[in-house]
Amino acid sequence: MLRWVMAFATFFSLNLAEAQPWAPDRPVTILNPYAAGSTTDQLARALAAGMAPRLGQPVVVVNRDGAAGGVGTAQAARAAPDGHYLLFAPAVVFSVLPARGEVGFTAASFTPICQSFENAMAIAVRPESPLTSLADLVAAARARPGALSYGHQGVASVPHLAAIELAEVAGVQMQDVPYRGEPAVVTDLRAGRVDFAVLVMGSLAAGGLRTLGVFAPERHPLLPEVPTVMEQGFAVAPTSFGGLFAPAGTPPAAIARLEAACLEAARDEAHRNVGARMFQPTRPEADAASLAARLARDITDKRRLLGLIQEAR
């Protein structure tokens, strides 16, 4: 009888423990695999500020850039799956980087928590550039095949894929110059070291650049005077989306708590204000299930574009 009572007590206590809501017992780290000052960095920090009071612990953002996001993402994949170490990243690190070679992770290395951002891409030049329109850019590329150079945030990043697809559609050859992050791209563009750049629209927030076109189905409400690339005759409109992820194996209770905190923080006025400055849509957030489904579609969509990179190199 005593043995049965003890067994029942043990079973009851274990199930009660599993039913308890999860809460972090120390600061939570969010790793951003891109450079400090980048669009994702600013969005990550705004999200962390909103999540901290909801989790009852400080939420700290750490940058580990390099290899188009691969360095930091690989580090996050190796973290303990206990809910205290997370990744803030675009879908491209899962849909593109593992398909290009061994990077130390795949999409299965992570569990989606919540989508919190969606970025459109844009083509920009320095104000004094002789390229005053997308038509000028394409004409220059056709006149001097391979001579026109453009900067982007890294090989196989969405800006790079956008430029590769534009070159295919326009029938031109252009020289790509990869960087470790967009702040460096913008610096070299302003200095005239590259002819143009393909940037996440948030990088236009500081001003000082001329935008020739936006890669989107419709004009952006914050740049209504700038035509889309599609309007100008080239059917190219890639987008970048992403948010918060946890290492695979993180307990479901932790994922649920983090998802709720992430969605609530993404809806805060303070986060929306930062998002508006970064050219974000009004409601970019989505739950874990929606992010997982969209990521699966993106992995399929990017396979064709990866083939274009191989052809271009």
N, C-alpha and C positions, 0 to 999 in steps of 0.2 A: 504493500500500500504506500509506504513512504517513498519507494523508488518511483511509483507511478506519479505521485504528487510532485516529486522533484522534476521528473521529466516534463510534466505539464507546465510547471512553473518556468522551466527553461524555454520551452516552446513559446509560451505566452510572452516572456520577456523579449525573446528574439523578434517575434512578430511585432511587438509594441515598438521596439527600436526601429524596425524597418518602416513603421507607419509614421514615425516622428518626422516633421518637416526639417529639411536640411538648413543649416546656417553656417557661414564661414566662421572659423575660430581664430583667424589671423588675417592680415591684409591680403587682398586679391590682386594679382598681377595680370595686366593685360599686355601682351606682347604685340607690338605693331611692327611688321617686317619691312617697313619703309622708313625713309629718313625723317628726322625731326623737322617740323615746319611744313611737311607735305599735307595735302588735302586729307588723307586718311589719318594722319597724326592729329590734326585739329579736330576731326570728327570723333576720333577715339577718346581724346581728352574730354570733350564735351559729354560723351556718353558715360565715361568713368565718373565724372562729377555728379551725374544724376543717379548712378547706381549705388554709390557709396552710402548715402543715408538709407537706402532701401535694404542694403545688406548688413548694415550696422558695422561695417569695417571700411578702412581706407581702400580705395581702388587706385592702383598705380599703373601708369602707362610706361612701358620700356620699349625703346626702339632698337631693333637689330636688323639693319638694312643689308642689302646685297643680293645678287643673283635674281633680280626681279621679284624679290620677296621670298626666295627659296631658303636663304640662310636662316631668317627668323622663324619661318614656318617649320623648318626641320627641328629647330630648337624647341618650339612649342610642342611638337609631336612627341618629344622625349620626356615631357614633364609628367609628373605624377597626376593621374586622373582623379583628383580629389576635389575639383571645383575651385581651387585656389590659384590656378595658372591657366589663363585663357589666351586665345588668339583673336585679334581684330584684323580681318583681311578681306580682300576682294575674292570673288569666286575664281578668278583666273589662276590663283596659286594652286587650286585643285584641278581645274579643268585643263590647264595647259602644262604646267611645269612637270608633273609626273610623266606626262606623255612624251616629253622630250628627252628623258633619260633618268637615271637613278638620282633622286634628290633626297631620299631619306623619309619620304612620306607619300601617301596617296589620299584621296578623298576619304577613304575608309579609316584613315588615321585620326579623324576628328568627328565629333558630333555637333551638328548645327544647334545654335542656341536661339539666335534671333537676327533677322535682317534689319539693318539700321541705316543703310545708305544706298544710293543709286546715282552713278555718275555718267554724264554724257561727256563725249570727247570733242575737242575743237582744234582747228588749225589756226596757228597764230604766227605772226611775224613781228619784227621790231617796227616801230612807227615810221622810221625812215627807209624801210625796205622798198625796192622798186616793184615788188609784188603787191599789187593793190587789190587783187581779187583772186579767187580760186582759178578763174580762167587764165590769169597771168601766170600762176604757178604751173599749171598743166602745160601751157604753151612753152614756158622756159624749160620744163623737164623734157618736152618733146624735141626742143631745139638742141639740147645738150644732154643726150642720154647718159645717166649715171653721174652727172656733174652736180646736180642740185642735192644739197645735204639737209637732213632733218634730224632733230634730236627727239628722243623719247625716253621714258623712264626705265627701260630695260628690255632685253630680247624676250619676245613672246608676251610682253605686257599688252593690255588692251589698246593703248595708244599705238604701239608698234603694229599690232594686228590690223588696226584701222588704216594705218598708212599702207601696209602691204596690200590690203584689199582695194584701197583707192588706186594704187599703182596698177593693179590687175585690171580694174574696171576702166581706167583711163588709158591703159596701154602704154605706160611710161616706165622708165627705170630711174630710181632715185637712190642716193646713198644714205643709209641709216647710220646714226651715231648714237649708240646706247649709253645711258648714264645710270647711276645708282639711285637716282631719285629726281623728282621734278624740280626742286629748288635749283639743282645744278643745271638742269636743262634750261630753265628760265634765265639764269645768269649768263650762260653761253649764248643764248639767243639774243639777249639784249646787247651783248658784246660783239655780235656779228660773227661768231665762230661757226654757227650753222645758219642755213638760209631760212629755215622755218622749223616749227615744232608742232607735234601733235601732243596735246595736253589734256589732262582731266580739267573740266571747266572750272573747278575750284581754284586752280592755279592762276586763273585770270583775275581773281578777286583783288589782287594788289594793284592792278591796272598797269599802264605803261606798255601794253602790247596791242597790236591791231589784229582783230579776229577776222579771218577770211571765210570761215564756214563752221557750222556745228554738225557733228555726226548724230543726227536725231531725226525721227519721223516728222517732227514739227518744230517750229522756231521756239527757242527758249524764252520764257516770259521775262527774264532779266536782261536778255539781249534781243529784243524784238526786231531790231534793225538789221541783224545779221542773218542772212539766208542759210538754210540748211545745205549740207553737201548734196542731198537728194534734189533739192530745188534747182541746184546748179548743174544737174544732169548726171550725177553719179550716185547710183543706188547703193550707198554704204551708210549704215546707221548702227554701229555696235554700241552697246552700253556696258557699263561695269557696275556690278552690285556686290554687296557683301555685308559683313557684320561680325557677329561674335560667334566663336566656336570653342569647344572644349576638347581636350584629348579624348580619344575613344576609350570607353570603359568608365567614364565619369558616371557616378550613380544617377539614376533617373530623378531622384529627389533633388539632387543638386542642379541638374539641368532644368527642372521645372522652376526652382526658385530663381535661378539666374535668368531664365527666359522671361519670367514676370518682371524682374527688376530691369532687364534690358528694354523690354517694350514700354514700360512706364517711363524710364529715363528718356527714351527716344521721343516720347510725346510731351516732354517738358518744354515749356516756352524757351528756357535758356538753350536747350539743345536745338530747337527749331530755329532760333536766331542765328546760331553758328551755322546750321545747315543752309539757311538762306544766303549767308555770305559766301558759302561754298557752292552756290548754284544747285542746291539739292531740290528735288521735288517736295511738295508740301507734305506728303505722307509716304515716305520711303520704307517705313517699318513693316515687318511681316513676322509671323511666328515661326517656330522651329520647323514645323511640318512643311510650311510653304517654302521656306528657304531650302530645305532638303530637296523638294521637288524641282525647284528652279535650278538648283545646282546640278541635278541629274541631267536636265535638258541642256544646260550650258556645256557640260562635258561632251555631249554628242555634237553640239553645234560647233565647238572649237576644233574638232578633228579636221574638218576641211581646211580651215585657215592655217593649221599647222603644216598642211601639205603645201600651201602657198609659200610659207617661209622657206621650206626646203628647196622649192623651185627658184626662189629669189636669191639664194646663197650659193 
